[in-house]
């Protein structure tokens, strides 16, 4: 598995958990709204960081492959 596959699985899992939490919050107020907001912001930041790190890892791998194939000096 490459970095983007792992990142996709992690992001999907975070979004799935957040979606269930969102529905529970709207229909049943499982948490206080301030706690829900903090979890929402934390999930958004985590998803962004996972995406950025995955793209960096992919680009580093691409550069290495291009150097190994003789396209870059």
N, C-alpha and C positions, 0 to 999 in steps of 0.2 A: 504494500500500500504506500502511495506517495503522500506527501504533506497535504495536498489539497483534498484527498479522499478522507484523511483523518480529520482535517479541519471541517469538512462538510458534515461528517458524522457528529462531531462535537457541537457544531452550530445547530444542527437539526435537533439534537437532544436538548440543548438549552432552550430552543424555541418551543419544543414540545412541552417541557416542564413549565415554561413561562405561560404558554397558552392555557394549560390546565389551571395554573394559578390565577390567570386573568379571569377566566370564566368563574372560578370559585369566588374570586373577589367581587365580581359584579353581582352574582346571584346570591352569595351567602355571606359576604364580608368576612372572609376567613382571617384576615389580618387587619391591623390598623392601617389607615391609608398612608401614613408616613412610612411605615415599614414596607408596604407594597411599592411605594414610589422608590425607596432605596433599592429594593430588589430589582425593580425594572431598570433603573439606571445601571446597577451592577451588571445585569444581564446584557444590556446594550454595550457597555464598555468591554465586557468579556468577549462578546461576539466580534466586535471591531478589532480587538487585539489578536484574537485567533486568526481572523482573516488577514491582517497585515503580516503577522509572523509567517503564515502559510505562503503568502505571496513572496516574501523575502526568501524563504527556503527554496521555493520553486525557481526563482530567478538565479540564485546561487548555483543550483543544480544545472540550470540551462547554460550558464556561463562556463561551468566546468566541462560540460559536454561539448560545447563549441570549441573550447581550448583543446580538448582531447582529440577532436576531429580535425584540428588544424585550421579552423576558420578564424580564430583569434590568436594574437601573439601573446 
